[in-house]
Amino acid sequence: MRIALLGGTGDIGQGLALRWGYDTGHEVLVGSRDPEKARTKAEEYETELDSRGVETTIKGFENAMAADRADVVVLAVPAYHLVDTVEAIADRLDDETILVTPAVGMKRDEDGFHYNRPGAGSVAALADEAKPDDVPLVGAFHNLPAGGLANLDRTVEWDTLVFGEDEDAKGIVMDLAREIEGLRPLDVGGLANAPEVESVTPLLINVAMQNDDLHDLGVRFQ
Amino acid sequence: MRIALLGGTGDIGQGLALRWGYDTGHEVLVGSRDPEKARTKAEEYETELDSRGVETTIKGFENAMAADRADVVVLAVPAYHLVDTVEAIADRLDDETILVTPAVGMKRDEDGFHYNRPGAGSVAALADEAKPDDVPLVGAFHNLPAGGLANLDRTVEWDTLVFGEDEDAKGIVMDLAREIEGLRPLDVGGLANAPEVESVTPLLINVAMQNDDLHDLGVRFQ
């Protein structure tokens, strides 16, 4: 499968690129608004994987070019760029492409980070409104520690909550999650259940901020 | 320490009563609006603990009577009874009493459970507004599976997120949590961080509803 990581030069994009590169045979494309930056980072990921004995080709493209080539498009961009990004790639998507949002909106005050719930109901709902109707949207990979994912010496021991209205698309994304060793996808129903998923991310940051011995936190449901 | 569990005849009250009874030497008081029901449940908990070789006395009282006698008062009541309950016991509290809220407001639709965030900002903020000013409020024990707590054969392997403005009171509640074997308290800062904690509970229910092999779920941050 060919997976485009839009905003793949950022933290969570790097983590997912390295894990899919390391644990699976899927082809990873790094997308960015700046194609030069995408190519540089793609090379960096290739080098990191090569140093660990994994020979793989990771290519960098401008976001729309990456989306055009992919079966699965992950919107690994900040929440405030989500709608822009979806609009910029909309004509490259079709009903064979699965759009994935790990995006979370947060605001910060003196107490910590807080979920900044959009009027649409969730960040995922914003993406849902912006995308072409026939393209399935799946939410996943919100509550993962980017640093822990990107550090291939670290054992993955986290769950990722997956939601969406299209069961087939959700199943494919859950499979992609499951192929990352130690990552367990958990079905959490439809788009209406997005806000509770998205609001776990600021919670993880607050826990890490308050506890010196905890950082790069994910979550396990048990 | 003397701990009153108001609404202690309910699921989460039962779980906490049994675990504190089993794992610690603290005195547990069961509170209810109906003192007869409180006494019946208190006896039930005593019998369960006795059958496991733990001799302890658990007494039942009307909520205000239980609160009057306690060092720590846990509001183990549904969110829609929280303010009523605090108002009913307010004149029995003083600055030596710690008020603890595990309450979460939820609503349900066809997709699952959702966090019903009050206008005050959180359920904990409602309790904060209703209580006397000099009584410290701590949030804890929101995201625990009541059935799993109440089943003493089940190993506890969960975290509980603890927040509040009074550091001493928070420390005492964290100690009470830590004394339950396998339960790890995690400091998550002040009252402003309550909504993200409270919204984990509907998420746990949604995950359990969607996954047949998962039930009575708690959470571990790692």
Interface residues (C-beta under 8 A of the other chain):
Chain A: D109 D111 G112 H114 Y115 E157 W158 L161 L186 D187 V188 G189 G190 L191 A192 N193 P195 E196 V197 S199 V200 P202 L203 L204 N206 V207 M209 Q210 N211 L214 L217 G218 V219 R220 F221 Q222
Chain B: D109 D111 G112 H114 Y115 E157 W158 L161 L186 D187 V188 G189 G190 L191 A192 N193 P195 E196 V197 S199 V200 P202 L203 L204 N206 V207 M209 Q210 N211 L214 L217 G218 V219 R220 F221 Q222
